[in-house]
């Protein structure tokens, strides 16, 4: 379902004004204050089938929870190909974005005629805009070898290419619903965001035609290194990203590789920990990696980007959504296939306000991702007519190892109950399950 900005604003204003809502905005009658039932909402970091397992024996608490995530309607054929890489997949979040980050990097290197990261970076935005349209790694690489500019379109990029800043100009968000401790695909809706007019119109350097099977002096093979959340708070989202990257590598090499040689992948973990992530970056630099695919978490990318730039490498994330990353001084070396959270914030506000809440608590992980999305949603709610006294902002510090030291949210849960919230948005990763447990322990009743 696609909604214009004007129609969205009208809908939100109606829902905000008519709080004793009709079926379009919520229930016909308000709950009594003493028996307030709370609706739970989530974002891309926790709207995953694997999230219920984080609650262990209390997994039923997620039933009725809903939220948003950047997601296009994935063809079943693409899901099947992902499962051929990892047969255990139950989620597909950022799989297409990881796939596209790998394939775009390969096409850009082929167009540049070299693996030199600075030259590859100058081609990346152009790969997605203005050339001859192609939709597979094989067809795009064939055009690139012939010295033709391309316009890559794929599963995560259907409407428009990258902006000048190297991020999607448009996005698709899915509204997801937990039902029976699993996401109910039958209830999923898709909402478009962004503007095609924001896509870059700048011309990239002229493509270099490849003569013969090899490209002497190109620096091939192209080496990509993973900076994925194999462990840590975001590990629940790693399987689909890892599968997407692996499938991208498989398709690139099945299509003849890059500059006449198979591309190479070197695995690596960010662990949700800046120290681990920086060590992985240093290892990749020493190993001759040209493009680093990651990090998974926005906060980790913020921490490692200065070192990546200093080393003259490319950082290309499939899942960073912190909107403020757009403004970082990246020397033209940072890219992402995930859309920034100023777009997701609008989608989340839509979802929440359709239920006609009276008071809303927004609990965010205390990092650039959590605080950034929290502020975006707050601003969208305010624009829709929700006054500041009806919104409560809370945060929690994510521990270095949530398995050893879980998040303690008892005090915050009591504050939410005293506030009388009937809607709670939780912005976090796997560790945010502790917020739900804390609310339940405080006697908060969930609407399921």
VMD Tcl script that draws the C-alpha trace (Angstrom):
set ca {
  {0.00 0.00 0.00}
  {1.51 3.33 -1.04}
  {0.44 6.58 0.61}
  {1.23 10.14 -0.46}
  {2.59 12.62 2.07}
  {-0.64 14.65 1.88}
  {-2.96 11.70 2.43}
  {-0.72 10.38 5.22}
  {-0.82 13.73 7.01}
  {-4.61 13.90 6.71}
  {-4.97 10.36 8.10}
  {-2.64 11.05 11.02}
  {-4.39 14.32 11.85}
  {-7.74 12.57 11.89}
  {-6.44 9.77 14.11}
  {-4.76 12.23 16.46}
  {-7.87 14.41 16.78}
  {-10.49 11.68 17.10}
  {-8.94 9.78 19.96}
  {-12.10 7.84 20.72}
  {-11.50 6.39 17.33}
  {-13.57 4.65 14.76}
  {-12.52 1.37 13.19}
  {-10.07 3.33 10.98}
  {-8.08 4.60 13.94}
  {-8.72 2.33 16.93}
  {-11.34 0.90 19.25}
  {-14.79 2.40 19.71}
  {-14.32 2.87 23.48}
  {-11.31 3.86 25.57}
  {-10.02 1.50 28.23}
  {-10.51 2.53 31.83}
  {-7.36 4.17 33.17}
  {-6.98 1.58 35.89}
  {-7.14 -1.28 33.38}
  {-5.15 0.20 30.54}
  {-3.95 -2.37 28.07}
  {-0.76 -1.56 26.20}
  {-0.10 -2.15 22.54}
  {3.51 -3.06 21.76}
  {5.30 -1.75 18.67}
  {8.76 -2.50 17.32}
  {11.18 -1.45 14.59}
  {13.58 -3.21 12.23}
  {15.92 -4.38 15.00}
  {13.31 -6.54 16.71}
  {10.51 -7.25 14.21}
  {11.97 -10.66 13.37}
  {10.69 -14.21 13.82}
  {13.80 -14.93 15.86}
  {12.92 -12.16 18.33}
  {10.32 -14.25 20.14}
  {13.07 -16.68 21.18}
  {14.81 -13.83 23.04}
  {11.91 -13.95 25.51}
  {12.45 -17.69 26.06}
  {9.59 -19.18 28.11}
  {7.69 -15.87 27.85}
  {7.69 -15.76 24.05}
  {3.90 -15.35 24.03}
  {4.37 -11.75 25.19}
  {5.13 -10.68 21.62}
  {1.72 -11.78 20.35}
  {-0.05 -8.70 19.02}
  {3.15 -6.66 18.71}
  {3.47 -4.81 15.43}
  {5.98 -2.55 13.78}
  {7.87 -1.66 10.65}
  {11.00 -2.66 8.82}
  {12.58 -1.63 5.51}
  {11.36 -4.40 3.22}
  {10.16 -4.80 -0.32}
  {7.79 -7.62 -1.31}
  {10.39 -10.35 -1.86}
  {9.69 -12.78 -4.72}
  {9.43 -16.37 -3.56}
  {12.13 -17.25 -6.11}
  {14.57 -14.94 -4.30}
  {13.68 -16.47 -0.93}
  {14.26 -19.93 -2.36}
  {17.69 -18.87 -3.61}
  {18.53 -17.51 -0.16}
  {17.44 -20.79 1.43}
  {19.74 -22.62 -0.98}
  {22.54 -20.80 0.84}
  {21.07 -21.20 4.33}
  {18.25 -23.74 4.64}
  {17.50 -22.62 8.22}
  {16.42 -19.06 7.33}
  {13.21 -17.86 8.99}
  {13.71 -14.12 8.36}
  {14.75 -12.14 5.30}
  {15.41 -8.70 6.81}
  {18.22 -6.91 4.93}
  {18.99 -10.01 2.85}
  {18.20 -8.19 -0.39}
  {20.12 -5.13 0.78}
  {23.20 -7.26 1.55}
  {22.89 -8.95 -1.84}
  {22.71 -5.60 -3.60}
  {25.65 -4.11 -1.67}
  {27.86 -6.96 -2.94}
  {26.59 -6.84 -6.53}
  {26.77 -3.03 -6.80}
  {30.36 -3.11 -5.51}
  {31.28 -5.70 -8.15}
  {29.68 -3.76 -10.99}
  {31.34 -0.52 -9.83}
  {34.78 -2.17 -9.82}
  {34.18 -3.58 -13.29}
  {33.16 -0.14 -14.60}
  {36.16 1.48 -12.92}
  {38.52 -1.04 -14.52}
  {40.35 -1.35 -11.22}
  {39.91 -2.53 -7.63}
  {41.31 0.76 -6.30}
  {38.68 1.76 -3.70}
  {38.77 5.46 -4.57}
  {38.00 4.70 -8.23}
  {35.36 2.11 -7.33}
  {33.64 4.57 -4.97}
  {33.25 7.12 -7.77}
  {31.20 4.57 -9.74}
  {28.86 3.29 -7.03}
  {26.15 5.98 -7.16}
  {26.23 5.91 -10.97}
  {25.70 2.14 -11.02}
  {22.15 2.78 -9.77}
  {21.25 5.76 -11.97}
  {21.06 6.87 -15.56}
  {22.52 4.07 -17.67}
  {21.19 1.03 -19.51}
  {18.81 -0.78 -17.19}
  {19.78 -4.27 -16.05}
  {18.37 -6.47 -13.30}
  {20.84 -9.31 -12.72}
  {24.50 -9.53 -11.78}
  {25.22 -11.34 -15.06}
  {23.55 -8.81 -17.35}
  {24.98 -5.79 -15.53}
  {28.52 -7.17 -15.46}
  {28.30 -8.01 -19.17}
  {27.33 -4.42 -19.95}
  {30.09 -3.11 -17.69}
  {32.72 -5.27 -19.43}
  {31.55 -3.78 -22.72}
  {32.19 -0.30 -21.33}
  {28.53 0.67 -21.03}
  {27.03 2.64 -18.19}
  {24.33 0.72 -16.29}
  {21.30 1.37 -14.13}
  {21.07 -1.53 -11.71}
  {17.66 -2.55 -10.42}
  {17.07 -5.51 -8.15}
  {14.98 -6.78 -5.26}
  {15.78 -3.95 -2.82}
  {16.05 -1.25 -5.49}
  {12.96 -1.07 -7.66}
  {11.84 2.56 -7.94}
  {14.96 4.73 -7.92}
  {18.70 4.65 -7.36}
  {21.03 6.31 -4.87}
  {21.13 9.94 -3.86}
  {24.34 11.96 -4.16}
  {25.10 10.84 -0.60}
  {25.15 7.16 -1.63}
  {21.91 5.93 -0.07}
  {18.47 4.95 -1.41}
  {16.29 7.79 -2.67}
  {13.17 5.69 -2.11}
  {12.22 2.86 0.19}
  {9.52 0.33 0.90}
  {8.47 -0.45 4.47}
  {6.56 -3.47 5.66}
  {4.08 -3.30 8.53}
  {4.56 -6.55 10.41}
  {2.37 -8.33 12.99}
  {3.33 -10.96 15.57}
  {0.65 -13.63 15.76}
  {1.27 -16.90 17.60}
  {4.89 -15.90 18.35}
  {5.62 -15.61 14.61}
  {5.23 -12.83 12.07}
  {1.96 -13.34 10.21}
  {2.80 -12.75 6.54}
  {-0.90 -12.61 5.73}
  {-1.21 -9.34 7.67}
  {1.84 -7.65 6.15}
  {1.26 -4.34 4.37}
  {3.79 -2.40 2.30}
  {4.12 1.39 2.36}
  {6.32 3.40 0.01}
  {8.47 6.32 1.14}
  {10.96 8.76 -0.31}
  {11.04 10.54 -3.68}
  {12.42 9.44 -7.02}
  {13.43 13.05 -7.65}
  {16.06 12.70 -4.90}
  {18.08 10.23 -6.99}
  {21.44 11.51 -8.19}
  {21.79 12.89 -11.71}
  {25.57 13.29 -11.57}
  {27.54 11.53 -14.27}
  {30.15 9.02 -13.04}
  {33.57 8.68 -14.69}
  {33.45 7.08 -18.12}
  {33.37 3.25 -17.90}
  {36.47 1.33 -18.94}
  {35.94 -1.41 -21.48}
  {37.59 -4.73 -20.67}
  {39.61 -6.24 -23.49}
  {40.19 -9.97 -23.18}
  {39.61 -12.28 -20.27}
  {41.97 -10.52 -17.91}
  {42.44 -6.88 -16.97}
  {46.22 -6.40 -16.49}
  {47.14 -3.86 -13.84}
  {43.60 -3.76 -12.45}
  {44.55 -5.05 -9.03}
  {42.16 -7.98 -9.39}
  {40.85 -9.95 -7.67}
  {38.29 -7.71 -6.02}
  {38.29 -8.53 -2.30}
  {35.25 -7.90 -0.12}
  {35.29 -8.28 3.66}
  {32.37 -8.84 5.98}
  {31.73 -6.66 9.02}
  {28.53 -8.43 9.99}
  {26.86 -8.93 13.41}
  {27.79 -12.60 13.69}
  {27.67 -12.16 17.47}
  {26.36 -9.45 19.78}
  {23.00 -7.70 20.19}
  {22.19 -7.68 16.47}
  {23.14 -11.32 15.90}
  {19.45 -12.22 15.48}
  {19.52 -10.29 12.19}
  {22.77 -11.77 10.89}
  {21.53 -14.94 9.11}
  {19.57 -13.18 6.34}
  {22.32 -10.61 5.79}
  {24.97 -13.31 5.63}
  {22.85 -15.33 3.19}
  {22.27 -12.28 1.02}
  {25.97 -11.45 0.83}
  {26.87 -15.07 0.08}
  {24.27 -15.25 -2.69}
  {25.60 -12.02 -4.16}
  {29.13 -13.41 -4.25}
  {27.83 -16.61 -5.83}
  {26.03 -14.72 -8.60}
  {28.94 -12.38 -9.30}
  {31.38 -15.24 -9.71}
  {28.91 -17.35 -11.70}
  {28.75 -14.38 -14.08}
  {32.50 -14.44 -14.67}
  {33.72 -12.52 -11.65}
  {35.18 -9.02 -11.74}
  {37.97 -7.85 -14.06}
  {38.53 -11.38 -15.27}
  {38.95 -13.03 -11.87}
  {36.61 -14.45 -9.22}
  {35.83 -11.98 -6.46}
  {37.01 -13.00 -2.99}
  {35.11 -12.83 0.32}
  {36.81 -12.64 3.73}
  {34.46 -13.11 6.67}
  {34.46 -10.80 9.68}
  {32.48 -9.96 12.82}
  {31.50 -6.59 14.28}
  {30.02 -8.22 17.44}
  {28.12 -5.06 18.33}
  {31.38 -3.98 19.94}
  {33.55 -1.09 18.64}
  {36.77 -2.74 19.82}
  {36.02 -6.01 18.01}
  {34.81 -4.14 14.92}
  {37.94 -1.99 14.73}
  {40.11 -5.09 15.03}
  {38.18 -6.67 12.15}
  {38.65 -3.55 10.03}
  {42.40 -3.58 10.75}
  {42.57 -7.24 9.78}
  {40.70 -6.56 6.54}
  {43.00 -3.68 5.64}
  {46.05 -5.86 6.23}
  {44.50 -8.61 4.08}
  {43.96 -6.24 1.18}
  {40.17 -5.91 1.36}
  {38.86 -3.23 -1.00}
  {35.20 -3.06 0.09}
  {33.94 -3.77 3.61}
  {30.31 -4.93 3.67}
  {28.86 -3.69 6.94}
  {28.67 -2.78 9.68}
  {25.36 -4.23 10.76}
  {24.71 -1.61 13.46}
  {24.70 2.11 12.69}
  {26.63 2.88 15.87}
  {29.40 0.50 14.87}
  {29.71 2.08 11.43}
  {30.00 5.47 13.10}
  {32.83 4.14 15.27}
  {34.85 2.46 12.52}
  {34.27 4.85 9.62}
  {37.21 7.17 10.47}
  {39.60 4.21 10.38}
  {38.08 2.87 7.15}
  {38.45 6.29 5.52}
  {42.01 6.69 6.81}
  {42.88 3.36 5.20}
  {41.24 4.44 1.94}
  {38.71 1.59 1.90}
  {34.97 1.54 1.16}
  {32.39 0.88 3.89}
  {29.11 -0.34 2.37}
  {26.34 -1.24 4.83}
  {23.20 -3.23 4.07}
  {21.48 -2.29 7.33}
  {22.58 1.10 8.70}
  {19.54 3.35 9.14}
  {20.75 6.18 11.43}
  {19.81 9.28 9.43}
  {22.70 11.32 10.84}
  {25.23 9.06 9.09}
  {24.37 10.93 5.89}
  {26.16 13.99 7.24}
  {29.44 12.31 8.26}
  {32.66 13.31 6.53}
  {33.24 10.04 4.71}
  {35.41 11.33 1.82}
  {32.93 9.67 -0.52}
  {33.71 6.17 0.83}
  {30.55 5.31 2.79}
  {27.42 3.85 1.17}
  {24.31 1.99 2.29}
  {21.50 0.07 0.64}
  {19.27 0.50 3.73}
  {17.19 3.70 3.79}
  {17.78 6.32 6.52}
  {15.42 6.41 9.49}
  {13.79 9.71 8.62}
  {11.77 7.52 6.23}
  {11.10 4.71 8.73}
  {10.01 7.22 11.37}
  {7.10 8.30 9.21}
  {6.02 4.72 8.60}
  {6.17 3.90 12.33}
  {4.12 6.97 13.25}
  {1.49 5.87 10.74}
  {1.25 2.41 12.29}
  {0.97 3.69 15.86}
  {-1.55 6.43 15.19}
  {-3.92 4.17 13.29}
  {-4.70 2.56 16.67}
  {-5.70 5.90 18.25}
  {-3.42 5.89 21.33}
  {-3.91 8.39 24.15}
  {-0.39 8.22 25.60}
  {2.72 6.87 23.90}
  {6.02 5.77 25.45}
  {9.03 5.42 23.15}
  {11.84 3.29 24.60}
  {15.10 3.43 22.68}
  {18.47 1.79 22.84}
  {20.93 4.52 23.83}
  {22.99 4.73 20.65}
  {22.84 6.65 17.38}
  {20.31 4.22 15.86}
  {17.96 4.14 18.82}
  {18.06 7.81 19.78}
  {17.92 8.94 16.16}
  {14.82 6.88 15.31}
  {13.21 7.82 18.63}
  {13.53 11.51 17.83}
  {12.26 11.03 14.28}
  {9.13 9.22 15.50}
  {8.56 11.86 18.20}
  {8.74 14.63 15.61}
  {6.32 12.80 13.32}
  {3.86 12.32 16.18}
  {4.11 16.01 17.06}
  {3.49 16.97 13.44}
  {0.38 14.76 13.51}
  {-0.98 16.70 16.50}
  {0.19 14.59 19.45}
  {1.19 17.03 22.21}
  {4.45 16.60 24.11}
  {2.68 15.76 27.38}
  {1.25 12.65 25.73}
  {4.64 11.27 24.71}
  {7.24 9.89 27.11}
  {10.81 9.22 25.95}
  {12.97 6.64 27.73}
  {16.25 4.94 26.90}
  {18.43 2.12 28.15}
  {22.14 1.49 27.88}
  {22.84 -1.70 25.92}
  {25.34 -3.85 27.84}
  {28.48 -5.12 26.14}
  {27.14 -8.66 26.50}
  {23.39 -8.95 27.08}
  {23.76 -12.68 27.79}
  {26.03 -11.96 30.74}
  {24.47 -8.67 31.89}
  {20.89 -8.32 30.63}
  {19.23 -4.92 30.30}
  {17.57 -3.90 33.58}
  {14.38 -1.98 32.83}
  {12.37 -2.29 36.02}
  {12.46 1.43 36.82}
  {11.57 2.42 33.28}
  {8.69 -0.06 33.25}
  {7.25 1.45 36.43}
  {7.56 4.94 34.91}
  {5.61 3.81 31.86}
  {2.89 2.27 33.98}
  {2.59 5.41 36.10}
  {2.48 7.53 32.95}
  {-0.50 5.50 31.79}
  {0.81 4.72 28.32}
  {-1.45 2.63 26.13}
  {1.17 2.36 23.36}
  {4.85 1.47 23.81}
  {7.32 1.56 20.94}
  {10.54 -0.39 21.59}
  {13.54 0.53 19.43}
  {16.37 -1.92 19.91}
  {17.86 -5.27 18.97}
  {17.67 -8.67 20.64}
  {18.50 -7.21 24.05}
  {15.30 -5.12 23.95}
  {13.31 -8.23 24.93}
  {14.30 -7.26 28.49}
  {12.09 -4.17 28.12}
  {9.06 -6.37 27.42}
  {9.90 -8.62 30.37}
  {10.30 -5.56 32.58}
  {6.90 -4.21 31.56}
  {5.25 -7.56 32.24}
  {6.96 -7.81 35.64}
  {5.64 -4.33 36.50}
  {2.10 -5.57 35.91}
  {1.55 -3.94 32.53}
  {-1.17 -5.74 30.58}
  {-0.54 -6.20 26.87}
  {-3.23 -6.04 24.23}
  {-2.84 -9.24 22.20}
}
mol new
graphics top color blue
foreach p $ca { graphics top sphere $p radius 0.5 }
foreach p [lrange $ca 0 end-1] q [lrange $ca 1 end] { graphics top cylinder $p $q radius 0.2 }
display resetview
